[in-house]
Amino acid sequence: MSAEKNELLFSPQMVRDLPGWKNAPVPPCFGGDPRGLTFCCDPRYPLAYAYKCRRKEVLEAIGLTDEELIRIKQEFSREKGWDNEMVCFKSLAFCCMRRSGCFNRDPVIAMICGSYEDYYSKKRELAIRILERARNSEYCKRFIDYEKSEG
């Protein structure tokens, strides 16, 4: 995908180059695009950034509910062996992007994934899965196509 098309897809201020995921979106609470739903907390718990959370808005735009997002993340977590009592929401699927941002996340990543590269590449897989399951496929297609072309 050309640099021009990337500019139209997302703002350079709203992405980060992470090990295992180039141009990863910041979470929706910080203005990220729908791929960033992969970094959202479990909707069943109070949010640290509730005052600026855009999860509902982004889910509505792509055509998913909180319950559907939870199911997708739980399914992915079981498949990848990401369930763990040591992290805030009992699964790496609900963890954020910030290093040392959540209680016990980094030690659990080391234990389960072995590296940040593996963790973030799987978060990218999860982002694609979330978007592929969304009902607003026309809106999601450009994000899916971008991620699949970069892989």
C-alpha positions, -999 to +999 in steps of 0.1 A: +000+000+000+014+034-009+024+061+016-005+082+002-030+055+009-016+051+044-021+088+051-057+084+041-062+054+063-047+067+096-028+097+109+009+092+117+002+105+152-022+077+158+001+048+151+032+033+168+058+009+154+059-020+178+079-052+178+059-075+155+035-047+143+045-018+122+019+011+122+000-004+151-030+018+161-031+035+194-062+024+215-095+041+207-093+060+241-063+078+226-079+084+192-069+052+174-087+036+145-108+004+147-078-019+147-071-005+182-101-024+196-075-052+201-061-030+230-094-023+247-102-034+282-130-058+291-163-038+288-177-055+319-152-037+342-149+000+351-125+018+328-094+037+338-099+061+309-137+061+309-139+098+305-123+095+270-132+060+260-144+057+224-149+019+224-187+021+220-184+047+192-158+026+174-178-006+179-209+011+165-190+023+135-178-012+126-210-030+136-202-049+167-216-049+203-197-051+235-209-087+240-196-097+205-162-081+212-160-100+245-168-133+227-142-127+200-115-118+225-124-148+247-123-172+218-090-158+206-076-160+241-085-197+245-070-205+211-037-188+219-034-199+255-037-163+267-060-169+297-042-160+329-054-151+364-024-128+369-035-100+344-062-075+351-090-090+330-078-126+332-066-126+295-039-109+274-067-103+248-080-075+270-045-059+277-033-026+263-003-016+243+016+003+270+047-014+284+043-016+322+008-002+318-011-029+335-005-049+366+015-081+358+010-078+320+047-078+311+057-108+332+027-127+317+037-117+282+072-131+290+058-163+304+032-170+277+045-153+246+082-152+252+086-118+235+068-085+227+072-093+191+050-124+195+025-105+217+020-076+193+019-098+162-009-118+179-026-086+189-025-077+152-041-111+144-068-103+169-074-069+154-079-085+120-103-111+135-124-084+152-127-064+119-135-095+099-164-103+122-178-068+121-211-062+102-199-030+086-176-049+062-174-020+037-159+003+064-136-024+078-123-036+045-096-009+041-082-017+076-082-055+069-067-050+035-039-028+049-031-053+077-031-083+053-009-064+028+016-055+055+018-091+069 
